[in-house]
């Protein structure tokens, strides 16, 4: 009887450990939106001749977020500017231990755009 109880507790502990080890390895959509908006607004100030220059990011819609590897994720997003332009971008995020998720790099996925980040 004791062996069965011990086995049940071990299996329960192992399943809970597996459950918690696999969760939370990508940024939440809200975190990704905030990072993208802040990063692209700063980028527009730094490079005024770019597609984001002298324009504010009004809206960010996250299309997908996926994990590339541990502590590295990517998101596809539609970014709306204050002049009504919609731009599809891909941004990579790196997880830094005490600071959380940070922008690692981004790419403009619109084929018709001639400006490169």
N, CA, C and O atoms as CSV, one atom per row, in Angstrom:
chain,resi,resn,atom,element,x,y,z
A,1,UNK,N,N,0.812,-1.189,0.000
A,1,UNK,CA,C,0.000,0.000,0.000
A,1,UNK,C,C,0.860,1.260,0.000
A,1,UNK,O,O,0.555,2.218,-0.710
A,2,UNK,N,N,1.923,1.266,0.784
A,2,UNK,CA,C,2.786,2.435,0.850
A,2,UNK,C,C,3.518,2.665,-0.468
A,2,UNK,O,O,3.781,3.808,-0.842
A,3,UNK,N,N,3.845,1.595,-1.167
A,3,UNK,CA,C,4.563,1.724,-2.433
A,3,UNK,C,C,3.666,2.386,-3.474
A,3,UNK,O,O,4.123,3.226,-4.248
A,4,UNK,N,N,2.397,2.008,-3.492
A,4,UNK,CA,C,1.462,2.636,-4.435
A,4,UNK,C,C,1.296,4.125,-4.151
A,4,UNK,O,O,1.296,4.938,-5.075
A,5,UNK,N,N,1.159,4.476,-2.908
A,5,UNK,CA,C,1.015,5.883,-2.524
A,5,UNK,C,C,2.273,6.662,-2.891
A,5,UNK,O,O,2.185,7.775,-3.409
A,6,UNK,N,N,3.419,6.094,-2.631
A,6,UNK,CA,C,4.687,6.746,-2.978
A,6,UNK,C,C,4.813,6.905,-4.487
A,6,UNK,O,O,5.250,7.951,-4.966
A,7,UNK,N,N,4.437,5.883,-5.231
A,7,UNK,CA,C,4.486,5.940,-6.689
A,7,UNK,C,C,3.544,7.015,-7.227
A,7,UNK,O,O,3.903,7.743,-8.151
A,8,UNK,N,N,2.343,7.120,-6.658
A,8,UNK,CA,C,1.392,8.153,-7.078
A,8,UNK,C,C,1.954,9.550,-6.818
A,8,UNK,O,O,1.826,10.435,-7.663
A,9,UNK,N,N,2.567,9.750,-5.667
A,9,UNK,CA,C,3.136,11.063,-5.340
A,9,UNK,C,C,4.302,11.396,-6.265
A,9,UNK,O,O,4.461,12.545,-6.678
A,10,UNK,N,N,5.107,10.407,-6.588
A,10,UNK,CA,C,6.237,10.635,-7.500
A,10,UNK,C,C,5.746,11.001,-8.896
A,10,UNK,O,O,6.281,11.917,-9.520
A,11,UNK,N,N,4.734,10.294,-9.388
A,11,UNK,CA,C,4.190,10.605,-10.712
A,11,UNK,C,C,3.529,11.975,-10.740
A,11,UNK,O,O,3.667,12.712,-11.716
A,12,UNK,N,N,2.823,12.316,-9.689
A,12,UNK,CA,C,2.204,13.641,-9.610
A,12,UNK,C,C,3.268,14.736,-9.591
A,12,UNK,O,O,3.140,15.738,-10.295
A,13,UNK,N,N,4.305,14.551,-8.799
A,13,UNK,CA,C,5.399,15.529,-8.739
A,13,UNK,C,C,6.123,15.667,-10.063
A,13,UNK,O,O,6.467,16.775,-10.475
A,14,UNK,N,N,6.355,14.551,-10.727
A,14,UNK,CA,C,7.037,14.576,-12.025
A,14,UNK,C,C,6.184,15.275,-13.076
A,14,UNK,O,O,6.707,16.052,-13.875
A,15,UNK,N,N,4.882,15.013,-13.090
A,15,UNK,CA,C,4.004,15.658,-14.065
A,15,UNK,C,C,3.893,17.165,-13.799
A,15,UNK,O,O,3.855,17.950,-14.746
A,16,UNK,N,N,3.840,17.577,-12.544
A,16,UNK,CA,C,3.801,19.012,-12.221
A,16,UNK,C,C,5.096,19.702,-12.605
A,16,UNK,O,O,5.075,20.826,-13.106
A,17,UNK,N,N,6.214,19.047,-12.377
A,17,UNK,CA,C,7.507,19.605,-12.770
A,17,UNK,C,C,7.583,19.800,-14.278
A,17,UNK,O,O,8.058,20.831,-14.754
A,18,UNK,N,N,7.119,18.817,-15.019
A,18,UNK,CA,C,7.098,18.919,-16.479
A,18,UNK,C,C,6.180,20.036,-16.938
A,18,UNK,O,O,6.512,20.775,-17.865
A,19,UNK,N,N,5.035,20.163,-16.300
A,19,UNK,CA,C,4.081,21.199,-16.665
A,19,UNK,C,C,4.671,22.595,-16.457
A,19,UNK,O,O,4.543,23.452,-17.331
A,20,UNK,N,N,5.308,22.830,-15.327
A,20,UNK,CA,C,5.865,24.151,-15.039
A,20,UNK,C,C,7.147,24.424,-15.813
A,20,UNK,O,O,7.458,25.587,-16.072
A,21,UNK,N,N,7.882,23.425,-16.182
A,21,UNK,CA,C,9.129,23.622,-16.919
A,21,UNK,C,C,8.864,24.060,-18.348
A,21,UNK,O,O,9.697,24.745,-18.942
A,22,UNK,N,N,7.732,23.685,-18.913
A,22,UNK,CA,C,7.450,23.992,-20.311
A,22,UNK,C,C,6.679,25.293,-20.498
A,22,UNK,O,O,6.601,25.783,-21.624
A,23,UNK,N,N,6.118,25.862,-19.467
A,23,UNK,CA,C,5.281,27.046,-19.619
A,23,UNK,C,C,6.044,28.346,-19.469
A,23,UNK,O,O,7.070,28.396,-18.791
A,24,UNK,N,N,5.540,29.407,-20.108
A,24,UNK,CA,C,6.080,30.743,-19.921
A,24,UNK,C,C,7.400,31.017,-20.596
A,24,UNK,O,O,8.189,31.827,-20.110
A,25,UNK,N,N,7.656,30.352,-21.715
A,25,UNK,CA,C,8.947,30.554,-22.353
A,25,UNK,C,C,8.877,31.494,-23.542
A,25,UNK,O,O,9.851,31.602,-24.288
A,26,UNK,N,N,7.771,32.169,-23.743
A,26,UNK,CA,C,7.644,33.216,-24.760
A,26,UNK,C,C,7.019,34.435,-24.086
A,26,UNK,O,O,6.304,34.292,-23.094
A,27,UNK,N,N,7.280,35.628,-24.612
A,27,UNK,CA,C,6.662,36.813,-24.003
A,27,UNK,C,C,5.149,36.816,-24.245
A,27,UNK,O,O,4.670,36.287,-25.248
A,28,UNK,N,N,4.422,37.407,-23.330
A,28,UNK,CA,C,2.975,37.532,-23.514
A,28,UNK,C,C,2.708,38.520,-24.656
A,28,UNK,O,O,3.569,39.345,-24.961
A,29,UNK,N,N,1.544,38.453,-25.285
A,29,UNK,CA,C,1.231,39.410,-26.348
A,29,UNK,C,C,1.292,40.866,-25.887
A,29,UNK,O,O,1.702,41.742,-26.649
A,30,UNK,N,N,0.884,41.128,-24.638
A,30,UNK,CA,C,0.932,42.503,-24.115
A,30,UNK,C,C,2.376,42.981,-23.978
A,30,UNK,O,O,2.688,44.126,-24.304
A,31,UNK,N,N,3.252,42.106,-23.498
A,31,UNK,CA,C,4.670,42.458,-23.371
A,31,UNK,C,C,5.277,42.702,-24.746
A,31,UNK,O,O,6.017,43.667,-24.937
A,32,UNK,N,N,4.969,41.839,-25.699
A,32,UNK,CA,C,5.495,42.002,-27.061
A,32,UNK,C,C,5.009,43.313,-27.681
A,32,UNK,O,O,5.780,44.010,-28.339
A,33,UNK,N,N,3.732,43.652,-27.473
A,33,UNK,CA,C,3.202,44.909,-28.008
A,33,UNK,C,C,3.936,46.110,-27.427
A,33,UNK,O,O,4.310,47.025,-28.162
A,34,UNK,N,N,4.144,46.114,-26.122
A,34,UNK,CA,C,4.839,47.234,-25.475
A,34,UNK,C,C,6.269,47.369,-25.980
A,34,UNK,O,O,6.729,48.476,-26.261
A,35,UNK,N,N,6.969,46.252,-26.095
A,35,UNK,CA,C,8.361,46.294,-26.554
A,35,UNK,C,C,8.435,46.789,-27.993
A,35,UNK,O,O,9.278,47.625,-28.317
A,36,UNK,N,N,7.562,46.281,-28.860
A,36,UNK,CA,C,7.566,46.695,-30.273
A,36,UNK,C,C,7.256,48.177,-30.393
A,36,UNK,O,O,7.938,48.899,-31.119
A,37,UNK,N,N,6.237,48.632,-29.691
A,37,UNK,CA,C,5.843,50.045,-29.776
A,37,UNK,C,C,6.969,50.964,-29.300
A,37,UNK,O,O,7.302,51.935,-29.981
A,38,UNK,N,N,7.556,50.671,-28.146
A,38,UNK,CA,C,8.645,51.501,-27.619
A,38,UNK,C,C,9.865,51.471,-28.540
A,38,UNK,O,O,10.469,52.508,-28.812
A,39,UNK,N,N,10.221,50.288,-29.011
A,39,UNK,CA,C,11.412,50.156,-29.848
A,39,UNK,C,C,11.257,50.917,-31.166
A,39,UNK,O,O,12.171,51.630,-31.580
A,40,UNK,N,N,10.104,50.769,-31.827
A,40,UNK,CA,C,9.918,51.425,-33.123
A,40,UNK,C,C,9.744,52.930,-32.981
A,40,UNK,O,O,10.143,53.671,-33.879
A,41,UNK,N,N,9.162,53.407,-31.885
A,41,UNK,CA,C,9.091,54.854,-31.660
A,41,UNK,C,C,10.494,55.433,-31.446
A,41,UNK,O,O,10.809,56.504,-31.965
A,42,UNK,N,N,11.330,54.730,-30.688
A,42,UNK,CA,C,12.718,55.175,-30.502
A,42,UNK,C,C,13.491,55.115,-31.820
A,42,UNK,O,O,14.301,55.996,-32.110
A,43,UNK,N,N,13.239,54.080,-32.611
A,43,UNK,CA,C,13.899,53.925,-33.911
A,43,UNK,C,C,13.533,55.093,-34.835
A,43,UNK,O,O,14.392,55.620,-35.542
A,44,UNK,N,N,12.258,55.494,-34.828
A,44,UNK,CA,C,11.814,56.610,-35.652
A,44,UNK,C,C,12.465,57.930,-35.264
A,44,UNK,O,O,12.728,58.770,-36.124
A,45,UNK,N,N,12.727,58.118,-33.969
A,45,UNK,CA,C,13.417,59.330,-33.519
A,45,UNK,C,C,14.887,59.314,-33.928
A,45,UNK,O,O,15.449,60.346,-34.294
A,46,UNK,N,N,15.499,58.140,-33.863
A,46,UNK,CA,C,16.921,58.026,-34.174
A,46,UNK,C,C,17.181,58.112,-35.683
A,46,UNK,O,O,18.197,58.663,-36.106
A,47,UNK,N,N,16.269,57.572,-36.490
A,47,UNK,CA,C,16.420,57.568,-37.951
A,47,UNK,C,C,15.216,58.253,-38.593
A,47,UNK,O,O,14.279,57.577,-39.017
A,48,UNK,N,N,15.228,59.592,-38.671
A,48,UNK,CA,C,14.065,60.328,-39.174
A,48,UNK,C,C,13.774,60.090,-40.658
A,48,UNK,O,O,12.657,60.354,-41.102
A,49,UNK,N,N,14.738,59.601,-41.435
A,49,UNK,CA,C,14.504,59.340,-42.857
A,49,UNK,C,C,13.925,57.953,-43.108
A,49,UNK,O,O,13.653,57.602,-44.256
A,50,UNK,N,N,13.731,57.167,-42.069
A,50,UNK,CA,C,13.216,55.807,-42.233
A,50,UNK,C,C,11.701,55.816,-42.369
A,50,UNK,O,O,11.060,56.864,-42.302
A,51,UNK,N,N,11.150,54.637,-42.559
A,51,UNK,CA,C,9.706,54.459,-42.664
A,51,UNK,C,C,8.995,54.887,-41.381
A,51,UNK,O,O,7.842,55.317,-41.426
A,52,UNK,N,N,9.675,54.773,-40.241
A,52,UNK,CA,C,9.099,55.134,-38.947
A,52,UNK,C,C,9.484,56.538,-38.497
A,52,UNK,O,O,9.069,56.971,-37.421
A,53,UNK,N,N,10.260,57.252,-39.291
A,53,UNK,CA,C,10.739,58.577,-38.925
A,53,UNK,C,C,9.613,59.578,-38.793
A,53,UNK,O,O,8.733,59.650,-39.651
A,54,UNK,N,N,9.637,60.354,-37.716
A,54,UNK,CA,C,8.657,61.400,-37.431
A,54,UNK,C,C,7.216,60.886,-37.430
A,54,UNK,O,O,6.288,61.652,-37.689
A,55,UNK,N,N,7.022,59.605,-37.143
A,55,UNK,CA,C,5.685,59.021,-37.036
A,55,UNK,C,C,5.600,58.231,-35.736
A,55,UNK,O,O,6.577,57.617,-35.307
A,56,UNK,N,N,4.458,58.252,-35.131
A,56,UNK,CA,C,4.224,57.496,-33.902
A,56,UNK,C,C,3.526,56.185,-34.229
A,56,UNK,O,O,2.662,56.124,-35.104
A,57,UNK,N,N,3.910,55.154,-33.521
A,57,UNK,CA,C,3.219,53.868,-33.623
A,57,UNK,C,C,1.952,53.980,-32.789
A,57,UNK,O,O,2.012,54.198,-31.579
A,58,UNK,N,N,0.810,53.829,-33.441
A,58,UNK,CA,C,-0.476,53.948,-32.752
A,58,UNK,C,C,-0.994,52.606,-32.258
A,58,UNK,O,O,-1.593,52.522,-31.185
A,59,UNK,N,N,-0.761,51.548,-33.049
A,59,UNK,CA,C,-1.386,50.271,-32.744
A,59,UNK,C,C,-0.456,49.139,-33.168
A,59,UNK,O,O,0.175,49.202,-34.223
A,60,UNK,N,N,-0.380,48.105,-32.331
A,60,UNK,CA,C,0.394,46.907,-32.641
A,60,UNK,C,C,-0.516,45.704,-32.441
A,60,UNK,O,O,-1.030,45.481,-31.344
A,61,UNK,N,N,-0.714,44.927,-33.508
A,61,UNK,CA,C,-1.496,43.691,-33.427
A,61,UNK,C,C,-0.542,42.517,-33.616
A,61,UNK,O,O,0.104,42.392,-34.656
A,62,UNK,N,N,-0.460,41.667,-32.612
A,62,UNK,CA,C,0.410,40.501,-32.670
A,62,UNK,C,C,-0.290,39.406,-33.472
A,62,UNK,O,O,-1.398,38.994,-33.131
A,63,UNK,N,N,0.356,38.939,-34.531
A,63,UNK,CA,C,-0.187,37.863,-35.358
A,63,UNK,C,C,0.192,36.515,-34.760
A,63,UNK,O,O,-0.652,35.630,-34.623
A,64,UNK,N,N,1.476,36.361,-34.401
A,64,UNK,CA,C,1.936,35.102,-33.798
A,64,UNK,C,C,3.197,35.349,-32.982
A,64,UNK,O,O,3.962,36.278,-33.240
A,65,UNK,N,N,3.387,34.488,-31.992
A,65,UNK,CA,C,4.609,34.476,-31.185
A,65,UNK,C,C,5.046,33.030,-31.088
A,65,UNK,O,O,4.247,32.154,-30.760
A,66,UNK,N,N,6.314,32.778,-31.372
A,66,UNK,CA,C,6.814,31.413,-31.219
A,66,UNK,C,C,8.231,31.417,-30.655
A,66,UNK,O,O,8.992,32.370,-30.822
A,67,UNK,N,N,8.547,30.332,-29.992
A,67,UNK,CA,C,9.860,30.176,-29.382
A,67,UNK,C,C,10.830,29.630,-30.418
A,67,UNK,O,O,10.543,28.626,-31.069
A,68,UNK,N,N,11.980,30.286,-30.576
A,68,UNK,CA,C,13.022,29.795,-31.477
A,68,UNK,C,C,13.938,28.812,-30.750
A,68,UNK,O,O,14.297,27.759,-31.278
A,69,UNK,N,N,14.297,29.177,-29.553
A,69,UNK,CA,C,15.059,28.322,-28.650
A,69,UNK,C,C,14.883,28.893,-27.257
A,69,UNK,O,O,14.200,29.900,-27.073
A,70,UNK,N,N,15.492,28.259,-26.290
A,70,UNK,CA,C,15.326,28.733,-24.915
A,70,UNK,C,C,15.825,30.179,-24.804
A,70,UNK,O,O,16.930,30.502,-25.240
A,71,UNK,N,N,15.000,31.029,-24.222
A,71,UNK,CA,C,15.276,32.454,-24.004
A,71,UNK,C,C,15.341,33.281,-25.290
A,71,UNK,O,O,15.838,34.407,-25.270
A,72,UNK,N,N,14.852,32.745,-26.397
A,72,UNK,CA,C,14.813,33.476,-27.665
A,72,UNK,C,C,13.480,33.191,-28.351
A,72,UNK,O,O,13.131,32.038,-28.604
A,73,UNK,N,N,12.738,34.266,-28.649
A,73,UNK,CA,C,11.414,34.123,-29.269
A,73,UNK,C,C,11.281,35.116,-30.403
A,73,UNK,O,O,12.034,36.087,-30.481
A,74,UNK,N,N,10.325,34.874,-31.281
A,74,UNK,CA,C,10.057,35.786,-32.384
A,74,UNK,C,C,8.558,36.052,-32.471
A,74,UNK,O,O,7.742,35.191,-32.142
A,75,UNK,N,N,8.210,37.248,-32.916
A,75,UNK,CA,C,6.805,37.624,-33.065
A,75,UNK,C,C,6.603,38.279,-34.425
A,75,UNK,O,O,7.445,39.047,-34.890
A,76,UNK,N,N,5.485,37.969,-35.049
A,76,UNK,CA,C,5.044,38.636,-36.271
A,76,UNK,C,C,3.945,39.597,-35.831
A,76,UNK,O,O,3.031,39.211,-35.102
A,77,UNK,N,N,4.034,40.851,-36.277
A,77,UNK,CA,C,3.063,41.850,-35.840
A,77,UNK,C,C,2.703,42.801,-36.977
A,77,UNK,O,O,3.495,43.042,-37.889
A,78,UNK,N,N,1.502,43.325,-36.895
A,78,UNK,CA,C,1.056,44.387,-37.790
A,78,UNK,C,C,1.123,45.690,-36.996
A,78,UNK,O,O,0.487,45.830,-35.951
A,79,UNK,N,N,1.898,46.633,-37.507
A,79,UNK,CA,C,2.131,47.901,-36.816
A,79,UNK,C,C,1.390,49.003,-37.561
A,79,UNK,O,O,1.592,49.193,-38.760
A,80,UNK,N,N,0.537,49.724,-36.853
A,80,UNK,CA,C,-0.208,50.839,-37.434
A,80,UNK,C,C,0.402,52.159,-37.008
A,80,UNK,O,O,0.578,52.419,-35.818
A,81,UNK,N,N,0.727,52.997,-37.993
A,81,UNK,CA,C,1.306,54.318,-37.720
A,81,UNK,C,C,0.213,55.374,-37.674
A,81,UNK,O,O,-0.928,55.121,-38.062
A,82,UNK,N,N,0.575,56.557,-37.197
A,82,UNK,CA,C,-0.413,57.633,-37.042
A,82,UNK,C,C,-0.931,58.168,-38.371
A,82,UNK,O,O,-1.960,58.843,-38.389
A,83,UNK,N,N,-0.257,57.890,-39.482
A,83,UNK,CA,C,-0.740,58.340,-40.783
A,83,UNK,C,C,-1.596,57.281,-41.483
A,83,UNK,O,O,-1.974,57.460,-42.641
A,84,UNK,N,N,-1.905,56.175,-40.787
A,84,UNK,CA,C,-2.764,55.132,-41.340
A,84,UNK,C,C,-2.028,53.993,-42.023
A,84,UNK,O,O,-2.664,53.038,-42.470
A,85,UNK,N,N,-0.724,54.066,-42.116
A,85,UNK,CA,C,0.063,53.016,-42.760
A,85,UNK,C,C,0.132,51.780,-41.875
A,85,UNK,O,O,0.358,51.885,-40.670
A,86,UNK,N,N,-0.063,50.611,-42.475
A,86,UNK,CA,C,0.089,49.332,-41.779
A,86,UNK,C,C,1.348,48.649,-42.296
A,86,UNK,O,O,1.548,48.532,-43.505
A,87,UNK,N,N,2.185,48.204,-41.383
A,87,UNK,CA,C,3.450,47.562,-41.737
A,87,UNK,C,C,3.538,46.232,-41.008
A,87,UNK,O,O,3.285,46.155,-39.806
A,88,UNK,N,N,3.899,45.184,-41.746
A,88,UNK,CA,C,4.078,43.864,-41.137
A,88,UNK,C,C,5.549,43.693,-40.796
A,88,UNK,O,O,6.416,43.822,-41.660
A,89,UNK,N,N,5.824,43.399,-39.524
A,89,UNK,CA,C,7.210,43.233,-39.089
A,89,UNK,C,C,7.389,41.920,-38.340
A,89,UNK,O,O,6.428,41.309,-37.872
A,90,UNK,N,N,8.642,41.509,-38.244
A,90,UNK,CA,C,9.032,40.388,-37.394
A,90,UNK,C,C,10.065,40.920,-36.422
A,90,UNK,O,O,11.056,41.523,-36.834
A,91,UNK,N,N,9.842,40.701,-35.128
A,91,UNK,CA,C,10.788,41.144,-34.111
A,91,UNK,C,C,11.209,39.953,-33.264
A,91,UNK,O,O,10.385,39.120,-32.888
A,92,UNK,N,N,12.502,39.884,-32.969
A,92,UNK,CA,C,13.042,38.836,-32.118
A,92,UNK,C,C,13.242,39.388,-30.716
A,92,UNK,O,O,13.607,40.550,-30.535
A,93,UNK,N,N,12.997,38.534,-29.729
A,93,UNK,CA,C,13.109,38.912,-28.332
A,93,UNK,C,C,14.084,37.983,-27.627
A,93,UNK,O,O,14.093,36.775,-27.867
A,94,UNK,N,N,14.903,38.557,-26.755
A,94,UNK,CA,C,15.847,37.804,-25.948
A,94,UNK,C,C,15.480,38.002,-24.490
A,94,UNK,O,O,15.226,39.129,-24.062
A,95,UNK,N,N,15.449,36.921,-23.721
A,95,UNK,CA,C,15.101,37.014,-22.301
A,95,UNK,C,C,16.373,37.192,-21.484
A,95,UNK,O,O,17.236,36.315,-21.472
A,96,UNK,N,N,16.486,38.313,-20.810
A,96,UNK,CA,C,17.599,38.601,-19.903
A,96,UNK,C,C,17.103,38.378,-18.486
A,96,UNK,O,O,16.039,38.874,-18.114
A,97,UNK,N,N,17.862,37.636,-17.692
A,97,UNK,CA,C,17.396,37.137,-16.397
A,97,UNK,C,C,16.738,38.190,-15.489
A,97,UNK,O,O,15.555,38.034,-15.189
A,98,UNK,N,N,17.412,39.233,-15.038
A,98,UNK,CA,C,16.708,40.121,-14.109
A,98,UNK,C,C,15.811,41.142,-14.812
A,98,UNK,O,O,14.959,41.747,-14.162
A,99,UNK,N,N,15.975,41.346,-16.102
A,99,UNK,CA,C,15.271,42.424,-16.794
A,99,UNK,C,C,14.048,41.976,-17.575
A,99,UNK,O,O,13.182,42.803,-17.860
A,100,UNK,N,N,13.941,40.716,-17.927
A,100,UNK,CA,C,12.811,40.235,-18.719
A,100,UNK,C,C,13.135,40.234,-20.202
A,100,UNK,O,O,14.296,40.128,-20.595
A,101,UNK,N,N,12.104,40.354,-21.014
A,101,UNK,CA,C,12.252,40.286,-22.469
A,101,UNK,C,C,12.725,41.611,-23.044
A,101,UNK,O,O,12.256,42.677,-22.643
A,102,UNK,N,N,13.659,41.536,-23.988
A,102,UNK,CA,C,14.212,42.716,-24.660
A,102,UNK,C,C,14.211,42.485,-26.166
A,102,UNK,O,O,14.299,41.343,-26.616
A,103,UNK,N,N,14.114,43.562,-26.951
A,103,UNK,CA,C,14.163,43.462,-28.410
A,103,UNK,C,C,15.579,43.099,-28.838
A,103,UNK,O,O,16.551,43.714,-28.400
A,104,UNK,N,N,15.678,42.105,-29.689
A,104,UNK,CA,C,16.981,41.654,-30.183
A,104,UNK,C,C,17.241,42.173,-31.589
A,104,UNK,O,O,18.382,42.484,-31.933
A,105,UNK,N,N,16.215,42.268,-32.393
A,105,UNK,CA,C,16.340,42.759,-33.761
A,105,UNK,C,C,14.986,42.662,-34.434
A,105,UNK,O,O,14.094,41.977,-33.934
A,106,UNK,N,N,14.822,43.337,-35.560
A,106,UNK,CA,C,13.545,43.299,-36.247
A,106,UNK,C,C,13.751,43.393,-37.744
A,106,UNK,O,O,14.811,43.800,-38.221
A,107,UNK,N,N,12.706,43.006,-38.483
A,107,UNK,CA,C,12.773,43.017,-39.936
A,107,UNK,C,C,11.420,43.440,-40.490
A,107,UNK,O,O,10.376,43.034,-39.979
A,108,UNK,N,N,11.443,44.256,-41.535
A,108,UNK,CA,C,10.246,44.680,-42.220
A,108,UNK,C,C,9.851,43.573,-43.195
A,108,UNK,O,O,10.629,43.241,-44.089
A,109,UNK,N,N,8.666,43.001,-43.042
A,109,UNK,CA,C,8.233,41.894,-43.896
A,109,UNK,C,C,7.416,42.358,-45.103
A,109,UNK,O,O,7.037,41.536,-45.937
A,110,UNK,N,N,7.143,43.649,-45.208
A,110,UNK,CA,C,6.428,44.163,-46.387
A,110,UNK,C,C,7.355,44.146,-47.596
A,110,UNK,O,O,8.416,44.771,-47.570
A,111,UNK,N,N,6.971,43.449,-48.639
A,111,UNK,CA,C,7.826,43.303,-49.819
A,111,UNK,C,C,7.961,44.610,-50.598
A,111,UNK,O,O,9.002,44.864,-51.205
A,112,UNK,N,N,6.931,45.431,-50.587
A,112,UNK,CA,C,6.934,46.655,-51.360
A,112,UNK,C,C,7.751,47.782,-50.763
A,112,UNK,O,O,7.981,48.791,-51.430
A,113,UNK,N,N,8.192,47.638,-49.533
A,113,UNK,CA,C,8.927,48.706,-48.863
A,113,UNK,C,C,10.386,48.685,-49.251
A,113,UNK,O,O,11.003,47.623,-49.318
A,114,UNK,N,N,10.935,49.850,-49.507
A,114,UNK,CA,C,12.347,49.919,-49.907
A,114,UNK,C,C,13.263,50.263,-48.753
A,114,UNK,O,O,14.482,50.160,-48.892
A,115,UNK,N,N,12.712,50.674,-47.603
A,115,UNK,CA,C,13.576,51.012,-46.480
A,115,UNK,C,C,13.918,49.778,-45.673
A,115,UNK,O,O,13.056,48.935,-45.424
A,116,UNK,N,N,15.157,49.668,-45.267
A,116,UNK,CA,C,15.593,48.520,-44.465
A,116,UNK,C,C,15.973,49.004,-43.084
A,116,UNK,O,O,16.613,50.047,-42.950
A,117,UNK,N,N,15.592,48.266,-42.055
A,117,UNK,CA,C,15.918,48.675,-40.675
A,117,UNK,C,C,17.384,48.529,-40.370
A,117,UNK,O,O,17.816,48.831,-39.258
